[in-house]
Amino acid sequence: MSETSRSGAGRRLEAVSLASQSPRRKELLRALALRVVVIPSDFDEDRAEAAGEPEQLALTFACAKARMAKATGPAVVIAADTVVALDGQIFGKPKGTADAHAMLRALSGREHTVYTAFVVCDRGTGEERSGVESTRVQFSALSDTAITAYVASGDPLDKAGAYGIQGRGGLLVTSIVGDFYTVMGLPLARVGGALAELGYDLWAS
Amino acid sequence: MSETSRSGAGRRLEAVSLASQSPRRKELLRALALRVVVIPSDFDEDRAEAAGEPEQLALTFACAKARMAKATGPAVVIAADTVVALDGQIFGKPKGTADAHAMLRALSGREHTVYTAFVVCDRGTGEERSGVESTRVQFSALSDTAITAYVASGDPLDKAGAYGIQGRGGLLVTSIVGDFYTVMGLPLARVGGALAELGYDLWAS
C-alpha cells in the first residue's frame, strides 16, 4: 500500500452499487474489473414531467436515482442518466416502435448532443461527487430500410434517442466529438476522477 | 427481396472472411450479426521496415494483409491495419512491457491520432474498396501507478500505441474527435459504406 500512498492514489475499489437498470452501465463498470451490484430505486423512469435544459435535466434525474436508491449493496453508489438533445428538443427512451422510428428519422444525417450526468456517492463517508459530460454525435443519412431494420432489432427501445452506439448502432454514427462512453451512458474517465477524489483508485492492486 | 431492391440497398451479407488476427475486429463484425471466419495470411506483422506517413503506412499494411490472405472462407474479405501517430512518430504494437510503458508515458496528457485503414474485397466479382479513417484521441495525465497497473494487465501488449480504448483503457481517454471504432481497429460506418458500394446491405433481412 505504500506505493499507492506515495503516488497520492487511494484505496482499491472492488465493488460498487449501481442505481440504474441499464445493462450497458453494468457492463462498462464490470470491464473495469469491478463487481457490480444493481440496487433497486424508487425513481420512476417516466419522463412525463421532463422540462428544462438537457444538462440540468440529466443531472436532476441522476441525482434522483442516487437519492431514491435502496440502502443495500456496496458503500460506493453510482447513478447516471442520459438524454439526447436535438434543436432544443429532448429525446428520452422511445415510447414504442413508431416513436423510435420518428427519433431516428429526426437524427438521420445530422449532429445531436448526448448528455450523461453521473453521481458517485460514498455511503461510508457521506461524500458525493457529480457532473455532466456532453458529446456531439454525427449520424449518417439513414435509409428507411436501415431505420426499419434497426427498430425491428429491438435495440432502440430501451435507449435514450432510440439508438445505442455499440453493436449495429455503430453503423449509424460517422463521428463524435467528446467522450464515447458518455454516449454509451457512463463517462468512464470522469467517474474514475470522481472516485479518485473520494479516495478510491481504480488502478490500485 | 423487392424491398431491398426498391430502396437501392443490396443483398444480405451473412458472413465475411477477416484477414486479421485481432480479436477486437472479430468482435466488432460479430456485433453486426455477421459470421466471421478468421483467415490466415502470410503477412508479417513485424514493422521493422515501417516508414512513411501514418495514413499511407496503415493502408499499405491493410492492403498487404488482404493480398496475402489465403483464398479460404467467405467471398467477402475484410482487412485492416491501425497505427498511432504522435509528433510524427509512429507507434505500432509495443515490443514488450518496457516499450509499452514508454509509449503510454509519451501519450499521457496529450492528443495523438489513430489511423485505421481498411480493405473490403469481393472475391466473387474481384471488386475492392479501401480507405483510411483518422481519429484524434486526448489522453488524461497518467500516474506511474496507472501505467504500471495497466501494463501489468497485459492489455497493451497486442495493441498499436499500447492501449485499447475499450475496457480499463477507457479510463485513459478523456475525449476523441472522429470515429470511435477507428480507435478500436475497424471504422464500422466506413466499412458498411464500402460494402454497400459492393452491393451488400448490412440492414437487409
Interface residues (C-beta under 8 A of the other chain):
Chain A: E3 T4 S7 G8 A9 L28 A31 L32 A33 T135 S140 S143 D144 T145 A146 A149 Y150 A152 I165 Q166 G167 R168 G170 L171 L172 V173 T174 S175 I176 V177 G178 D179 F180 Y181 L188 A189 G192 G193 D201 L202 W203 A204 S205
Chain B: E3 T4 S7 G8 A9 L28 A31 L32 A33 T135 S140 S143 D144 T145 A146 A149 Y150 A152 I165 Q166 G167 R168 G170 L171 L172 V173 T174 S175 I176 V177 G178 D179 F180 Y181 L188 A189 G192 G193 D201 L202 W203 A204 S205
